[in-house]
Amino acid sequence: MSSVRVLVGTRKGAFILNSDGKREQWEVSGPHFAGWEVYHLKASPADPDRLYASQSSGWFGQVLQRSDDGGATWDAVGNQFEYEGAVGEHKWYDGSPHPYKFARVWHLEPSLSDPDTVFAGVEDAALFKTTDGARSWQEVPGLRNHPTSGGWQPGAGGLCLHTIVLNPKDPEQMTIAISAAGVFKTDDGGKTWRPANKGLRSAQLPDEDAEVGHCVHHLARHPSRPDVLYMQKHWDVMRSDDAADSWREVSGNLPTDFGFVIDVHAHEPETVYVVPITSDSHHFVPDGKLRVYRSRTGGDEWEALTKGLPQQDCYVNVLRDAMAIDSLDSCGVYFGTSGGQVYASADAGDTWKPIVRDLPAVLSVEVQTFQ
Amino acid sequence: MVRVVLPHNLTTLAVTTKEVQLEVAGEVTQRTVLDALEARYPALRGTIRDSRTGVRRPLLRFFACEEDLSDEPPDAQLPEAVAEGREPLLIVGAMAGG
């Protein structure tokens, strides 16, 4: 019997939503880590009972939680994130040099093959790795050793490494995104990195097509075609057909190409989802209507998906890690909002229903599929 | 025994009660009390003071005997009433909200 487990991180704790493969009736557990911000939680693809969660607080700092039983129980594990070698400086909002300082873990990306290996994207931007199930963390120093790192400048949310994309066909290749430095790519397991922002144009930069400095919001990739990447940038939806070596815009007929999330259908690599947001100054959906947009052509041509979603007086946002896709035959799509709703579609986005309506503001959504 | 009162979010993280009692060997200072607290509850490492530098997290305060001891040196002796367990050391989260 198939089933799904949806992992939801919110401003005030984590929630786990379980359903059978019909995805009609849901069992809600939580809040786990009540009162704490949970930026992200994610399961190991190699061991579905192994979950990791980033729990943080302005008062108490960073805690890393690990579960070995699918989220029934949790243990606090290693929470020391020490920059490797000289800490170094990045550029502050006013342009002055500012020392790197660890603030929180934004994103956890478990290895595709080893449940004890996890990558963590942190603020101030750096990549960390554990190989002992999160008991200890070491920085992957090659990224911040890149000569441009002294000029990286934070976006409004901080200088955060928020996206980590692994290549299922090449364990040495990894693509990451930093706000507001842009995309970086390694082909040697993290020893060396290079900017991967060719084709991006950002009107917020003095040099619109600069090598770094772009506010990339999220990346997505279909596992069967690792050379094809999709990007939601601050403004613009982009596509790469050469594993991030170059990008072209595929915003097409979207009502606005500002947004945060982007994701790919489980079985159709050319089917892509975004949630357009009004603008960088209006972080809510346009016209009071919550619409997911789907392209079945790998971008450029988009259709609004609205059945079951509020179409008036709705002013929520959907953050970068708050969309997920299951891999059941009829592909499920999930997203969470700043208003605390988690919506699910069991038919690839044609129709939607809320699983829950009144959680704290949703920061992240992930889903596990059990066939 | 030294008594320590924890803020709510740390009692749930450590899975313990609001007030905990600790055996502290030698002088009773902020450092020795926190060392004992973290030894008993490893989940609290890094949540009250920086794991590496030992510096108190900025939005936490240490109170005892109606005094704010937050900015006292970490190796200064805590009040006798705390060392003797007549008064607790309070670890308090700064007020937030409006």
Interface residues (C-beta under 8 A of the other chain):
Chain A: F33 A34 G35 W36 S57 G58 W59 F60 G61 Q62 V63 A76 N79 Q80 E82
Chain B: P7 H8 N9 L10 T12 L13 P42 A43 R45 G46 T47 I48 S51 R52 R57 L59 L60 G93 A94 A96
